[in-house]
Amino acid sequence: MITFNMLVVVCLTYVVLLFVVAFVAERRAAAGRVDWLRSPAVYTLSLSVYCTAWTFYGAVGYAARSGLEFVTIYLGPTLVLIGWWVVLRKLVRIGKTQRITSIADLISSRYGKSNALGVIVTLMAVVGTTPYIALQLQSVTLSFAVFAERSPAQWAMGDLNATALWVAAGLALFTVLFGTRNLDANERHHGVVTAIAMEAVVKLIALLAVGLFVIWGVAGGLDEMLARIEASPLAETHFSSGRWVGLTFLSAAAIFTLPRMFQVLVVENADERHLATASWAFPLYLFLMSLFVVPIAVTGLRVMPEGANPDLFVLTVPLAEGQEGLAALAFLGGFSSATSMVIVAAIALSTMVSNHIVMPLWLHWKHAGATVSGDVRKIVLRARRISIAGILVLGYLYFRLTGGSEVLAAIGLVSFAGVAQVLPALLGGIFWRGATRNGAAAGLILGFATWAYTLFLPSFGPGVAMSAEVMANGPLGIDWLRPQALFGVTGLDPVVHAVFWSITLNTFAFFGVSLWSFPTPMERLQGAQFVNVFEHSSAARGWSHGAAEAEDLLMMAQRILGAREAQALFQRAAARQGKGGYLPEPTPEFIERLERELAGSVGAATAHAMVGQIVGGSSVSVEDLMAVADEAAQIMEYSSQLEAKSEELARTARQLQEANEKLTEISVQKDAFLSQISHELRTPMTSIRAFSEILMDGAALSEEQLRRYSSIIYEEAIRLTRLLDDLLDLSVLERGQVTLNLQRGNLRELLDRAVAATGSLDTHGRMVIERDPSSEDMPLRTDTDRLSQVFINLIANAHKYCDAEAPHLTIAVRHLAEGAAVDFIDNGTGIPKKSQDIIFEKFSRLSDQSSAGGAGLGLAICREIMDKLGGSIAYLPGQGGAAFRVILPAPQAEAA
Amino acid sequence: MPRRGEPLFLERQNYRRRRMMDLARLLPVLGLFAFMLPLLGGPEGMSRTAANLVYFFLAWFGLIVMAWVLARRLSHEGLDGEEDDTREDGGGG
């Protein structure tokens, strides 16, 4: 018969073994021999901290009460693990690239290294985990009590509370010793993980042994066992869909939101490939852990007296069957389940508390900076140690307050539901870039409040944390606010009800506020880093090159990482930069790397703040970077303005060049004109002189000869006069000395007159003039003589220069936006493009092709006249021949 | 022509890899289906515990075996997933 003292000895021996394993593992790791310490098997076994005393004892109790439903607690994690490719792989990769130290750190880092979020998640985790730790203490004390009851005389340790206290103290010691040995989470807690792996083996063997015993030892075979299940109170399974789905969801969420699970799954992960192994090996572990739960429960219900606590069947069934050794093994299994959970949970929580609550406060108080104050490393470690002790004290107090009378499974589910509130912010954060800090905070707070209101506070029982009155009728008698029937939803089991409402409200708030709010630049950078972790596994840029002193950084790093590690880190960095010694250039890359190293020890937010203190003025802030980006944008805008200006300059230069070309051409024209005009003046003068000489000689001239010679002189004089008239006219017009003689008229009459006046030029009567008299009927008030002079000129030009076989002139009146226009379009070859610019210039005559009497002044005069009249004249290209458009003076003249 | 055959081979391997990843994503859905199926069975939600027990553990074990095969295939080819593909595409074509 196992005495209580023997049990204590077994227990202590086991604890010593645990210490030895952890110590050896630490030594091997320190010596660099991490081969099997970092194997997939150890990783998978360490995940078994999921299987706590709740699983070990509670699952059987759960099965005895509710049949198959206990299996949901394992199905959720199984689904998440076999779906590792979707979520866990990403989570582990993020954890590695961002040096995540805890789930609070992940949330804080994702949402712009926000410490507020870190604090919220830390508090939630502490509140959610404390009952769970109490649960472990309770299970250990209950299992002690089982043995104590059998030999009351030897109950030496006093009451149950004292047992719990001893257990808590022992766990605190172990956790402090092996959980806070080093700071860099990169080096991981080899000792602890190895010890946890050993405990995983112990609890699996213990449970399998009990299971095999009840099947083959008690029932006598598999068939008999199935027959006994058929004959037991559990023969019928009633599936409650709501609970089934709700609990599967809850356990699936718990596998990565429970702080301790996050610790072993993400933080302690040494190699991503281990996850692939764990994806099938951990479900297999869970499979084996739950394989014999129903047989043990059925056997317990059969062999144990009415009213025996089904939570302890794993222990009491072997005892009742006289298998003391097996009972002791089962006890050890339960003990290891409880201890491993408490150790890892305490490490995870202490990391969170020290990184997100203690360190920020300390940094705040010691504002002088991390370089001048004391040893940061010591302070961090001390903070962690105190946190561990504090967490265990909290768990112990909770155990004392609730009196250890709760059903195990109930506490477990309350805890699961509490930490599951991180789920929307976590999944949203790694899959959705639009998730914002405000959204995450709103979701977390609302979800957590709902959880506390609907599940946590009522879990203490009516009248403890919440009055029976409120439970039954709602606060202030408001019916739809009843904690277990929120918004009138009464058809759900209390746990499912609480999970449903808390997660639903949480998710709604998360998405709603995220959509509505606008993230800071840091949040957006981190969001991109997290969501696209597989595309670019580099950290967010945060530090600008500046006054950060490498020496200061080294001093700080030494205080956090330890002198040896920090110096090695700096030396490596210096070597990479091609420098000797310990002080690398504080480039942004190096500072970034250092910050991440530090983040592995004290969390992203704290590391960011500490580096910020040293890098100081030149620090940081993505806002600065954004400002720089703004500046760059301004520079770009300026340069584009310059570009526009230079384009304008080029345009002006082009215009100048054109003007120059025009001037040159005009100058050529002018020279040509001068010789032309000399010729024009000289030709009539010559004939006049010659014929007048003949007349002067008075030789025998016939009457007819006399008339002919004098008429030649006359015509030539007329021609000269006309030429001089034109020149005079033009100079008068140009000098603005002309007086306009305004009178009423009609456009049609003016055109009629012009056509008639030019009729004499069309000596062969070939020119066809096409007009539309109805459109020409338009009253005018202008200097009609001048205007008709323009028309005459244009028609005369057509007569003179149109070189078509069948000359044809169209005179069309159009109504344009700028006024009425008269187009004169002939079907000749038109005017070449290069000459279009100069035809209105004085002296311009394109060629001598036609005998034309003009000296190239006609169009220049036309232009001057139209200017004076307030209209304009222009060459109209692209009409198939020469085309001129006369825009008539504005109608105001008519109105006057 | 070996030059032609090579990319074709890689393409096919690449294709299989993608489908393996799809299966990895679908496996939890399959598991969910298997684990939720009994909720539909039995008159008024009642069913025999022993039969259900056998069903659950068989389904569970089947999933574990599938996860094992998949994990071997996927981790054998490297875990980097998507970005590996481009490299293979680049090497093959």
Chai-1 contact restraints between the chains, C-beta under 6 A:
chainA,res_idxA,chainB,res_idxB,connection_type,confidence,min_distance_angstrom,max_distance_angstrom,comment,restraint_id
A,G67,B,T49,contact,1.0,0.0,6.0,A-B,restraint_1
A,L68,B,N52,contact,1.0,0.0,6.0,A-B,restraint_2
A,V71,B,F56,contact,1.0,0.0,6.0,A-B,restraint_3
A,L75,B,F35,contact,1.0,0.0,6.0,A-B,restraint_4
A,L79,B,P28,contact,1.0,0.0,6.0,A-B,restraint_5
A,L79,B,G31,contact,1.0,0.0,6.0,A-B,restraint_6
A,I82,B,L27,contact,1.0,0.0,6.0,A-B,restraint_7
A,I82,B,P28,contact,1.0,0.0,6.0,A-B,restraint_8
A,I82,B,G31,contact,1.0,0.0,6.0,A-B,restraint_9
A,I82,B,L63,contact,1.0,0.0,6.0,A-B,restraint_10
A,I82,B,A67,contact,1.0,0.0,6.0,A-B,restraint_11
A,G83,B,P28,contact,1.0,0.0,6.0,A-B,restraint_12
A,W85,B,A24,contact,1.0,0.0,6.0,A-B,restraint_13
A,W85,B,R25,contact,1.0,0.0,6.0,A-B,restraint_14
A,V86,B,R25,contact,1.0,0.0,6.0,A-B,restraint_15
A,L226,B,A50,contact,1.0,0.0,6.0,A-B,restraint_16
A,I229,B,T49,contact,1.0,0.0,6.0,A-B,restraint_17
A,I229,B,A50,contact,1.0,0.0,6.0,A-B,restraint_18
A,E230,B,A50,contact,1.0,0.0,6.0,A-B,restraint_19
A,L234,B,T49,contact,1.0,0.0,6.0,A-B,restraint_20
A,A235,B,T49,contact,1.0,0.0,6.0,A-B,restraint_21
A,E236,B,M46,contact,1.0,0.0,6.0,A-B,restraint_22
A,T237,B,S47,contact,1.0,0.0,6.0,A-B,restraint_23
A,T237,B,T49,contact,1.0,0.0,6.0,A-B,restraint_24
A,T237,B,N52,contact,1.0,0.0,6.0,A-B,restraint_25
A,H238,B,G45,contact,1.0,0.0,6.0,A-B,restraint_26
A,H238,B,M46,contact,1.0,0.0,6.0,A-B,restraint_27
A,F239,B,L39,contact,1.0,0.0,6.0,A-B,restraint_28
A,F239,B,G45,contact,1.0,0.0,6.0,A-B,restraint_29
A,S241,B,L39,contact,1.0,0.0,6.0,A-B,restraint_30
A,W244,B,L39,contact,1.0,0.0,6.0,A-B,restraint_31
A,E272,B,L79,contact,1.0,0.0,6.0,A-B,restraint_32
A,R273,B,S75,contact,1.0,0.0,6.0,A-B,restraint_33
A,A276,B,A71,contact,1.0,0.0,6.0,A-B,restraint_34
A,A276,B,S75,contact,1.0,0.0,6.0,A-B,restraint_35
A,S279,B,A67,contact,1.0,0.0,6.0,A-B,restraint_36
A,S279,B,A71,contact,1.0,0.0,6.0,A-B,restraint_37
A,W280,B,I64,contact,1.0,0.0,6.0,A-B,restraint_38
A,W280,B,A67,contact,1.0,0.0,6.0,A-B,restraint_39
A,W280,B,W68,contact,1.0,0.0,6.0,A-B,restraint_40
A,W280,B,A71,contact,1.0,0.0,6.0,A-B,restraint_41
A,P283,B,I64,contact,1.0,0.0,6.0,A-B,restraint_42
A,L284,B,I64,contact,1.0,0.0,6.0,A-B,restraint_43
A,F287,B,W60,contact,1.0,0.0,6.0,A-B,restraint_44
A,V294,B,L53,contact,1.0,0.0,6.0,A-B,restraint_45
A,F534,B,E82,contact,1.0,0.0,6.0,A-B,restraint_46
